[in-house]
Amino acid sequence: MKVLFLMPQSIYDSWPISTDIIGRVVGFPASTFPQLAGSIPGHNVRVYDGLVNRTTTAHYVNLIRWAEVIGINAVSSLGTLNTLITINLAKKVNPKARIVLGGHHATFYCREWLKEGADFVVRREGERTLPELLETIEREEPLRNMKGISYIEDGHMRENSERPLIRDLDSFPLPRWDVMDLDLYNLNLRKTGFTASVETSRGCMHKCSFCCASSMWKNTQRFKSAERVLEELRILNKMGVTQVAIADDNFGANEERDKTILEGIIREKIDMRFWSFLRTDTVLLNPDFIKLAARAGLKEVVVGFETMDKALLNNYNKGLKDGLSTSEYALVSETLRKNGIFVCGSFVAGHPQDAQISPTIPEPAYKVCDFLLPIPFLPMKGIHGYGALRKRFRLRNVFAHHRFLPVFEGDKKTNRLWGYIFGKNSFFQVLMLLSSRDWVKRRFVHVLGWNLFLGAIRISRGKFLDFLCLLDPRKSPDEKASALNRKYLSETFISSLVSEETPK
């Protein structure tokens, strides 16, 4: 079958700050599509990443026309509108194509996606479910015995039983990176070479109240063997990949295995530079591990500081191991900087539990990292304690969400992101990075500034009117969201995207 994997084209994009500004700055491809492509040998696979691809709408339409099955990765509420546009577009130009959604957002909002036109939702893991689903579609067989999918049959929604998570990640086929256009990505950790990503483990055992990763993987973290990870790195290195994002939610959680990986990289002289997520307690409890990681090529990390307030960190349900406290955050950055690692500090912005704290992200937060990365709280289904949080703070339904809209009733600080990005503390951080001797730090600022500039100048009448709509004080948040959805999902707009250009 002709299978098109895609991240939807950014036909709707917020202005003046892009919806996916972080993804544009930290530019690496997700391992999702190469991994799924490896699980369906014999099928004709194409991949299109609309977050980084700058092709014409006509080419996008022709790709959709080509496919028999369209697999969409639905990750976040911020991307919902573009996914809905793509589904409507597919129904218009290729009504016979079967639309399959997967990912965190699709898993927790499976019923909503089926109502919006998806034919199937693959919940949680797809490496076993997708091949079985494609075979069933080809043979036109019944779906009732297939685990891990949701679908509509005879006008009724069906949610089949859960498929057990695969214990042995080494049993997965090797990812097919040949289906990806690696020219589109750059982690900016060095001047030459392609960028890719490696999933050395899957899942998270923690239960933070701002994240749905652990719910997605049923509060487990499973690990590939060190040899399997090294095998994937060798293959990528032979392809010319010199920059790799470690996609794990908690790299360093399996210290002995991770040390074996790092020692293997050094021993085999695998010439790569790495990016990863890290927990603060991983750094504090394992400084020798950080030293080893730096020797192996770790150059940039996103550290989950989340908040400088100890009580608030506990409220987020992100307690630190061994009684460690936020008062030791300075030591985290000191350890990383001493090993030549660029520190991006992740802080939660706009969580309803921090509404009484002013400022939410205080000045000391900027001193524990090289660059402060505010992550707006997005209360998707699947975050731990979602029901209690929604009842207590009257959270809005964020199946689809737009930047500049509040996520809970009574939130008066919907534009707090402006203050973090363009405030004086950020300005001083940028100056420090620009004056650094470290090329990685200087390059980060250049890429960030360039993308902010491009976002600002890529203005149109439509984008400006969208911006005014989102800031209109006369309308409720739901009215604003509905207005944008009506505009971009109207028959008139969808028809305007359709081109008769011959497929290339």
Secondary structure by P-SEA (a helix, b strand, c coil): cbbbbbccccccccccccccaaaaabbbbbaaaaaaaaaccccbbbbbbcccccccaaaaaaaaaaccbbbbbcccccaaaaaaaaaaaaaaccccbbbbbbcaaaaaaaaaaaaaccccccccccaaaaaaaaaaaaaccccccccccccccccbbbbcccccccccccccccccccccccccccccccccccccccccbbbbcccccccccccccccbbbbccaaaaaaaaaaaaaacccbbbccccccccaaaaaaaaaaaaaaacccccccccccaaaaaacaaaaaaaaaacccccccccccccaaaaaaacccccccccccaaaaaaaaaaaabbbbbbbbbccccccccccccccaaaaaaccbbbbbcccccccccaaaaaaaacccccccccccccccccccccccccccccccaaaaaaaaaaaacccaaaaaaaaaaaaaaaaaaacccaaaaaaaaaaacccccaaaaaaaaaaaaacaaaaaaaccccccc
